[in-house]
Amino acid sequence: MIRAHLYSTIDILLAQASKAIVEIADQAIIERGVFNIVLTGGRSAEKLYRVLANEVGDFNHWSFWFSDERNLPLGNIERNSEMVSRTLFDRVKSDSCHPILYHDNLKVAAQQYANNITENIVSEFDLTLLSLGEDGHIASLFPYRSNDNNRHV
Protein backbone atom coordinates (compact mmCIF):
# COMPACT_ATOMS: atom_id res chain seq x y z
CA MET A 1 0.00 0.00 0.00
CA ILE A 2 1.27 3.44 -0.90
CA ARG A 3 0.37 6.36 1.34
CA ALA A 4 1.04 9.95 0.40
CA HIS A 5 1.42 12.71 2.96
CA LEU A 6 1.26 16.37 2.02
CA TYR A 7 2.69 19.09 4.26
CA SER A 8 2.21 22.82 3.94
CA THR A 9 5.80 23.70 4.87
CA ILE A 10 9.20 22.05 4.82
CA ASP A 11 9.48 22.60 8.57
CA ILE A 12 6.33 20.55 9.21
CA LEU A 13 7.59 17.83 6.86
CA LEU A 14 10.96 17.68 8.62
CA ALA A 15 9.33 17.57 12.07
CA GLN A 16 7.05 14.70 11.02
CA ALA A 17 9.88 12.80 9.33
CA SER A 18 12.06 13.21 12.43
CA LYS A 19 9.22 12.00 14.65
CA ALA A 20 8.68 8.93 12.46
CA ILE A 21 12.40 8.11 12.47
CA VAL A 22 12.56 8.35 16.26
CA GLU A 23 9.52 6.06 16.61
CA ILE A 24 11.14 3.43 14.35
CA ALA A 25 14.41 3.81 16.25
CA ASP A 26 12.74 3.37 19.63
CA GLN A 27 11.00 0.19 18.47
CA ALA A 28 14.19 -1.29 17.01
CA ILE A 29 16.11 -0.53 20.18
CA ILE A 30 13.42 -2.21 22.30
CA GLU A 31 13.45 -5.28 20.04
CA ARG A 32 17.19 -5.67 19.31
CA GLY A 33 19.09 -3.08 21.30
CA VAL A 34 20.27 -1.23 18.20
CA PHE A 35 18.79 0.91 15.43
CA ASN A 36 20.54 0.48 12.06
CA ILE A 37 19.77 3.46 9.84
CA VAL A 38 21.09 4.00 6.33
CA LEU A 39 21.69 7.67 5.51
CA THR A 40 21.56 9.46 2.21
CA GLY A 41 23.12 12.69 1.01
CA GLY A 42 21.62 15.85 -0.39
CA ARG A 43 20.29 19.20 0.81
CA SER A 44 16.94 17.83 2.01
CA ALA A 45 18.66 15.15 4.04
CA GLU A 46 21.00 17.72 5.56
CA LYS A 47 18.01 19.68 6.84
CA LEU A 48 16.51 16.50 8.28
CA TYR A 49 19.76 15.59 10.06
CA ARG A 50 19.83 19.03 11.70
CA VAL A 51 16.31 18.46 13.04
CA LEU A 52 17.25 14.97 14.27
CA ALA A 53 20.34 16.33 16.02
CA ASN A 54 18.10 18.70 17.98
CA GLU A 55 15.33 16.18 18.67
CA VAL A 56 17.21 13.06 19.73
CA GLY A 57 18.73 13.15 23.18
CA ASP A 58 20.62 9.85 23.01
CA PHE A 59 22.21 8.29 19.93
CA ASN A 60 23.98 5.58 21.95
CA HIS A 61 21.99 2.73 20.36
CA TRP A 62 21.96 4.11 16.83
CA SER A 63 24.26 2.70 14.14
CA PHE A 64 24.74 4.84 11.02
CA TRP A 65 25.39 3.48 7.53
CA PHE A 66 25.40 5.08 4.08
CA SER A 67 23.41 4.28 0.95
CA ASP A 68 25.80 6.17 -1.28
CA GLU A 69 28.96 8.18 -1.18
CA ARG A 70 31.25 10.15 -3.42
CA ASN A 71 34.49 8.24 -3.88
CA LEU A 72 36.69 10.86 -2.27
CA PRO A 73 39.09 10.62 0.68
CA LEU A 74 37.72 11.01 4.21
CA GLY A 75 37.71 14.66 5.17
CA ASN A 76 36.76 15.92 1.70
CA ILE A 77 33.82 18.32 2.11
CA GLU A 78 32.07 16.86 -0.97
CA ARG A 79 31.52 13.51 0.81
CA ASN A 80 28.06 12.73 2.19
CA SER A 81 29.69 11.47 5.39
CA GLU A 82 31.29 14.89 5.91
CA MET A 83 27.93 16.64 5.56
CA VAL A 84 26.43 14.22 8.08
CA SER A 85 29.41 14.74 10.35
CA ARG A 86 28.84 18.50 10.34
CA THR A 87 25.13 18.19 11.06
CA LEU A 88 24.75 15.10 13.23
CA PHE A 89 27.84 13.12 14.16
CA ASP A 90 29.29 15.55 16.66
CA ARG A 91 26.93 13.89 19.19
CA VAL A 92 27.48 10.29 18.10
CA LYS A 93 30.06 7.73 19.24
CA SER A 94 32.59 7.23 16.46
CA ASP A 95 32.24 3.44 16.50
CA SER A 96 28.56 3.83 15.59
CA CYS A 97 29.37 5.58 12.30
CA HIS A 98 30.23 3.44 9.31
CA PRO A 99 31.34 5.62 6.39
CA ILE A 100 32.13 4.13 3.02
CA LEU A 101 35.90 4.35 2.77
CA TYR A 102 37.71 5.77 -0.23
CA HIS A 103 39.60 3.44 -2.52
CA ASP A 104 40.92 4.15 -6.03
CA ASN A 105 39.20 0.93 -7.15
CA LEU A 106 35.42 1.21 -6.74
CA LYS A 107 34.91 -2.56 -6.65
CA VAL A 108 37.37 -2.83 -3.78
CA ALA A 109 35.60 0.02 -1.93
CA ALA A 110 32.25 -1.74 -2.40
CA GLN A 111 33.64 -5.06 -1.18
CA GLN A 112 35.20 -3.39 1.86
CA TYR A 113 31.84 -1.85 2.76
CA ALA A 114 30.04 -5.16 2.27
CA ASN A 115 32.61 -6.73 4.61
CA ASN A 116 32.00 -3.97 7.17
CA ILE A 117 28.27 -4.74 7.12
CA THR A 118 28.92 -8.48 7.51
CA GLU A 119 31.50 -7.97 10.28
CA ASN A 120 28.98 -5.89 12.22
CA ILE A 121 26.40 -8.67 11.81
CA VAL A 122 23.82 -6.47 10.12
CA SER A 123 21.37 -8.79 8.41
CA GLU A 124 18.88 -6.04 7.67
CA PHE A 125 18.55 -2.33 8.21
CA ASP A 126 15.70 -0.81 10.19
CA LEU A 127 15.34 2.26 7.99
CA THR A 128 16.89 3.43 4.74
CA LEU A 129 16.65 7.08 3.79
CA LEU A 130 16.90 7.75 0.08
CA SER A 131 16.87 10.87 -2.02
CA LEU A 132 16.74 11.46 -5.74
CA GLY A 133 19.80 13.09 -7.27
CA GLU A 134 19.52 15.75 -9.95
CA ASP A 135 20.68 13.22 -12.53
CA GLY A 136 18.07 10.66 -11.44
CA HIS A 137 20.33 8.48 -9.27
CA ILE A 138 19.21 6.90 -6.03
CA ALA A 139 21.78 5.29 -3.69
CA SER A 140 24.49 5.45 -6.35
CA LEU A 141 22.28 3.54 -8.80
CA PHE A 142 22.21 5.57 -11.97
CA PRO A 143 19.53 5.33 -14.65
CA TYR A 144 20.49 3.51 -17.84
CA ARG A 145 23.53 1.85 -16.27
CA SER A 146 23.71 -1.82 -15.46
CA ASN A 147 23.82 -2.81 -11.80
CA ASP A 148 24.58 -6.17 -10.23
CA ASN A 149 21.36 -6.97 -8.37
CA ASN A 150 22.98 -9.93 -6.60
CA ARG A 151 25.36 -7.78 -4.54
CA HIS A 152 24.52 -5.96 -1.34
CA VAL A 153 26.96 -3.11 -2.00
CORDACOR-V452232 format. One record per residue. N is the residue number from 0. RES is the residue in one small letter. PSI is psi as a letter, one per 20 degrees, with the letter a starting at -180 (NA if undefined). OMEGA is omega in whole degrees, 0 to 359 (none if undefined). NEAR is the number of other C-alpha atoms within 8 Angstrom. Layout:
BEGIN
n:N res:RES psi:PSI omega:OMEGA near:NEAR
n:N res:RES psi:PSI omega:OMEGA near:NEAR
END
This chain:
BEGIN
n:0 res:m psi:p omega:177 near:2
n:1 res:i psi:p omega:177 near:3
n:2 res:r psi:p omega:178 near:4
n:3 res:a psi:p omega:178 near:4
n:4 res:h psi:p omega:179 near:4
n:5 res:l psi:p omega:181 near:4
n:6 res:y psi:q omega:184 near:7
n:7 res:s psi:h omega:179 near:6
n:8 res:t psi:q omega:177 near:6
n:9 res:i psi:h omega:180 near:7
n:10 res:d psi:g omega:178 near:6
n:11 res:i psi:g omega:177 near:9
n:12 res:l psi:g omega:182 near:10
n:13 res:l psi:g omega:178 near:11
n:14 res:a psi:g omega:180 near:9
n:15 res:q psi:h omega:178 near:8
n:16 res:a psi:g omega:179 near:9
n:17 res:s psi:g omega:179 near:12
n:18 res:k psi:g omega:180 near:8
n:19 res:a psi:g omega:179 near:8
n:20 res:i psi:g omega:180 near:9
n:21 res:v psi:h omega:178 near:9
n:22 res:e psi:g omega:178 near:8
n:23 res:i psi:g omega:179 near:10
n:24 res:a psi:g omega:181 near:12
n:25 res:d psi:g omega:180 near:9
n:26 res:q psi:g omega:179 near:8
n:27 res:a psi:g omega:181 near:12
n:28 res:i psi:h omega:176 near:11
n:29 res:i psi:g omega:185 near:7
n:30 res:e psi:g omega:188 near:6
n:31 res:r psi:i omega:179 near:7
n:32 res:g psi:i omega:180 near:8
n:33 res:v psi:q omega:176 near:10
n:34 res:f psi:o omega:178 near:14
n:35 res:n psi:o omega:181 near:12
n:36 res:i psi:p omega:178 near:13
n:37 res:v psi:p omega:184 near:12
n:38 res:l psi:q omega:177 near:11
n:39 res:t psi:r omega:177 near:13
n:40 res:g psi:a omega:176 near:14
n:41 res:g psi:r omega:183 near:9
n:42 res:r psi:h omega:179 near:6
n:43 res:s psi:g omega:179 near:6
n:44 res:a psi:h omega:179 near:10
n:45 res:e psi:g omega:178 near:12
n:46 res:k psi:g omega:179 near:9
n:47 res:l psi:g omega:180 near:11
n:48 res:y psi:h omega:177 near:11
n:49 res:r psi:g omega:178 near:10
n:50 res:v psi:g omega:179 near:11
n:51 res:l psi:g omega:181 near:10
n:52 res:a psi:h omega:179 near:11
n:53 res:n psi:h omega:185 near:7
n:54 res:e psi:h omega:186 near:7
n:55 res:v psi:p omega:180 near:8
n:56 res:g psi:h omega:187 near:6
n:57 res:d psi:o omega:177 near:5
n:58 res:f psi:j omega:187 near:9
n:59 res:n psi:h omega:182 near:6
n:60 res:h psi:j omega:178 near:9
n:61 res:w psi:q omega:175 near:11
n:62 res:s psi:p omega:189 near:11
n:63 res:f psi:p omega:179 near:11
n:64 res:w psi:r omega:182 near:11
n:65 res:f psi:p omega:178 near:12
n:66 res:s psi:h omega:178 near:12
n:67 res:d psi:r omega:181 near:10
n:68 res:e psi:q omega:172 near:11
n:69 res:r psi:p omega:184 near:7
n:70 res:n psi:m omega:180 near:10
n:71 res:l psi:q omega:181 near:9
n:72 res:p psi:q omega:174 near:8
n:73 res:l psi:q omega:181 near:8
n:74 res:g psi:i omega:178 near:6
n:75 res:n psi:p omega:186 near:8
n:76 res:i psi:i omega:178 near:6
n:77 res:e psi:i omega:180 near:8
n:78 res:r psi:q omega:174 near:13
n:79 res:n psi:h omega:181 near:12
n:80 res:s psi:h omega:177 near:10
n:81 res:e psi:h omega:176 near:12
n:82 res:m psi:g omega:179 near:12
n:83 res:v psi:h omega:179 near:12
n:84 res:s psi:g omega:180 near:9
n:85 res:r psi:h omega:187 near:8
n:86 res:t psi:h omega:191 near:11
n:87 res:l psi:g omega:193 near:12
n:88 res:f psi:i omega:179 near:11
n:89 res:d psi:i omega:179 near:7
n:90 res:r psi:j omega:187 near:7
n:91 res:v psi:p omega:176 near:10
n:92 res:k psi:p omega:185 near:9
n:93 res:s psi:h omega:181 near:6
n:94 res:d psi:i omega:177 near:5
n:95 res:s psi:i omega:182 near:9
n:96 res:c psi:p omega:184 near:11
n:97 res:h psi:m omega:179 near:10
n:98 res:p psi:q omega:173 near:7
n:99 res:i psi:p omega:185 near:10
n:100 res:l psi:q omega:178 near:10
n:101 res:y psi:q omega:169 near:9
n:102 res:h psi:q omega:181 near:10
n:103 res:d psi:i omega:176 near:6
n:104 res:n psi:o omega:185 near:6
n:105 res:l psi:h omega:179 near:8
n:106 res:k psi:h omega:177 near:6
n:107 res:v psi:g omega:179 near:8
n:108 res:a psi:g omega:179 near:13
n:109 res:a psi:g omega:180 near:10
n:110 res:q psi:h omega:178 near:9
n:111 res:q psi:g omega:180 near:9
n:112 res:y psi:h omega:176 near:11
n:113 res:a psi:g omega:178 near:10
n:114 res:n psi:h omega:178 near:8
n:115 res:n psi:g omega:178 near:9
n:116 res:i psi:g omega:181 near:9
n:117 res:t psi:g omega:181 near:9
n:118 res:e psi:h omega:179 near:7
n:119 res:n psi:j omega:175 near:6
n:120 res:i psi:l omega:175 near:6
n:121 res:v psi:o omega:179 near:9
n:122 res:s psi:h omega:174 near:5
n:123 res:e psi:q omega:179 near:4
n:124 res:f psi:q omega:181 near:10
n:125 res:d psi:h omega:182 near:10
n:126 res:l psi:p omega:176 near:9
n:127 res:t psi:p omega:176 near:9
n:128 res:l psi:p omega:180 near:9
n:129 res:l psi:q omega:173 near:10
n:130 res:s psi:q omega:183 near:10
n:131 res:l psi:o omega:179 near:7
n:132 res:g psi:r omega:181 near:8
n:133 res:e psi:h omega:180 near:5
n:134 res:d psi:j omega:177 near:5
n:135 res:g psi:j omega:180 near:8
n:136 res:h psi:q omega:173 near:11
n:137 res:i psi:p omega:178 near:10
n:138 res:a psi:l omega:179 near:9
n:139 res:s psi:j omega:172 near:8
n:140 res:l psi:o omega:186 near:8
n:141 res:f psi:q omega:179 near:9
n:142 res:p psi:q omega:176 near:6
n:143 res:y psi:j omega:173 near:4
n:144 res:r psi:q omega:179 near:6
n:145 res:s psi:q omega:178 near:4
n:146 res:n psi:q omega:178 near:5
n:147 res:d psi:o omega:184 near:5
n:148 res:n psi:i omega:180 near:5
n:149 res:n psi:j omega:181 near:4
n:150 res:r psi:q omega:178 near:5
n:151 res:h psi:h omega:182 near:5
n:152 res:v psi:NA omega:none near:6
END
